[in-house]
Amino acid sequence: MIRNFPFAITPYYFCLMKDSDIEDPIRLQCVPDPREIAFSLGGVDDPLAEDRDMPLPGLIHRYADRCLAMVTHTCTMYCRHCNRKRFWKEGAAAKSRLSAMIDYVAATPGIREVIVSGGDPLTLPETVLEGFLGALRSIPHVEVLRIGSRIPVVLPMRITPSLVRMLRKHRPLWFNTQFNSPRELTPEAALACQRLVDAGIPVSNQSVLLRGVNDTYETMRELLYGLQRISVRPYYLFSCDPVRGADHFRVDLWKGMELMERISRSTSGLCVPLFVLDVPGGKGKMPLQTFSLLTDSFLA
């Protein structure tokens, strides 16, 4: 199993786990499971057909106004539900690849936003990341930068004052992270997010709906309330992508819609993310909504 899908956990995240519970939501996200190999509902290596939208290695250009730069395939922790498990055996991108990404963005005036992702971009040396962000910021038509990182969740002490000062220089810069369980909302994680927010860097959350982790009403509402308390905006809730090795995490779409309808009826709108299915082929994020509210009794 490890040969197919490597294994890494930060000591910090490991300590959040309850050792005696094999169904612990922290454990499920980080410890290899035999179902990654033995159980399949037809999951594929590239569920979003990202490889088809790569004009050069590591750069995904699916939408006209933005692109995503995978600057590394390294993570501090390999989340077992990751939709890019196919890249785990690769490491950081070579500097020549990063330079090629910068050249492509500079030569494509329609790109106004660049999402810096991976892997986790905060695993790069700070000087390399700063050079990459600075080069993008110097391109006149690039208006906004975005970083996608799970570091505030799995290694919050990496969000140091020094790192935040560096990121602040490249605003407008948005930071997207991924809290999936209310157990992840620790004082350390809250401090990491607060440092970013205090520096004028908005922090949004993109959860994944995961069986056994956050697929109950009580758990999801606790997570959403907790995110609001630490000034992190619940942005998206993704249906788990049909990636090979993560089928056991997938929640029935109708169950997910029922869950989110109940959440929307009983929870502050500031806490409610958009429940979406990420669809390949440039079709984007499809909102998943039920229409049971539109009944005769409701309209009467």
C-alpha positions, 0 to 999 in steps of 0.5 A, spaced: 500 500 500 505 504 501 508 503 495 502 505 491 500 511 496 506 514 500 505 515 508 507 522 512 504 525 518 506 531 522 507 529 529 502 535 531 497 532 527 499 525 529 497 527 536 490 529 535 489 522 534 485 518 538 489 511 538 484 506 541 479 508 535 480 506 528 474 510 526 477 516 529 476 522 524 483 524 524 486 517 523 481 516 517 484 522 514 492 520 515 493 513 516 493 508 510 487 504 509 487 497 506 481 500 502 485 504 498 487 498 494 482 493 495 475 497 495 473 501 488 467 504 486 471 505 479 475 511 482 480 513 477 487 517 477 485 523 474 478 524 476 478 532 474 482 530 467 487 535 470 492 532 465 488 534 459 488 542 461 496 542 462 499 546 457 506 545 460 508 540 466 505 542 473 500 548 470 493 547 469 489 552 465 482 550 465 479 557 465 480 563 461 481 568 467 485 564 472 490 558 472 493 553 477 500 552 478 502 546 482 509 548 484 511 542 488 508 535 489 510 534 496 506 535 502 507 535 510 502 530 510 498 526 505 491 526 506 488 519 504 482 522 500 487 527 496 485 527 488 492 528 486 494 521 489 498 520 483 503 525 484 505 523 491 511 519 489 514 526 485 517 531 489 518 539 488 518 542 481 525 544 478 526 551 478 526 551 470 519 548 471 517 554 475 520 559 470 516 556 465 510 557 469 512 564 470 513 565 462 507 562 460 503 566 465 506 572 462 505 571 455 497 569 457 494 576 458 487 573 459 490 570 466 488 575 472 489 570 478 494 565 479 492 559 484 499 557 487 498 550 489 501 543 489 502 538 493 503 544 499 506 550 496 508 552 504 513 546 504 518 550 499 524 554 501 521 561 503 526 564 498 523 560 493 516 561 494 517 568 495 521 569 488 515 565 485 510 570 488 514 576 486 515 574 479 508 573 478 506 579 482 511 583 477 506 581 471 502 587 469 495 583 468 496 578 474 491 582 479 490 576 484 494 571 487 491 565 491 495 560 496 492 553 497 495 550 503 493 545 509 499 547 513 494 551 518 491 544 519 496 539 519 502 544 521 500 550 524 507 552 527 509 553 520 505 560 519 510 564 523 511 571 523 516 571 518 512 567 513 506 572 514 510 578 513 513 575 506 506 573 504 503 580 506 508 583 501 504 580 495 497 582 497 492 582 494 493 575 496 488 570 498 489 563 502 485 557 502 485 551 507 482 545 508 479 544 515 475 537 515 473 536 522 472 540 528 477 536 532 482 540 527 480 547 530 485 547 535 488 553 539 495 552 534 490 552 528 486 558 530 493 562 532 496 560 525 489 563 521 489 569 526 496 571 524 494 571 516 488 575 517 491 580 522 496 581 516 490 582 511 490 576 508 483 573 507 482 565 509 477 561 506 476 554 508 474 548 502 472 542 506 471 535 503 465 531 505 468 525 507 464 519 510 466 517 517 469 524 518 464 530 517 458 527 514 453 528 520 449 534 521 452 535 528 459 534 526 458 539 520 455 544 524 460 544 529 465 545 524 462 551 521 461 554 527 468 553 529 471 556 523 466 562 524 469 563 531 476 563 528 475 568 522 475 563 517 470 563 511 466 557 510 467 557 502 466 550 499 464 543 501 466 539 496 463 532 494 469 527 495 472 526 488 472 519 485 479 518 485 482 511 485 484 510 493 479 514 496 472 511 494 471 509 501 470 516 503 465 518 498 458 520 501 452 519 496 450 526 493 443 525 495 445 524 503 450 530 502 444 535 499 440 533 505 445 534 510 446 541 507 439 543 506 438 541 514 445 546 515 442 551 511 435 551 515 438 552 522 445 555 521 447 562 520 448 564 512 455 566 514 457 559 516 454 555 510 459 553 504 457 552 497 456 544 496 459 543 490 461 537 485 467 539 481 466 537 474 472 535 469 472 538 462 472 545 464 465 545 467 467 547 473 464 547 480 456 544 480 452 547 486 448 541 489 442 543 491 435 540 493 428 543 492 424 540 497 423 547 500 419 549 493 413 545 496 406 547 495 406 549 503 412 553 502 409 557 496 402 558 499 
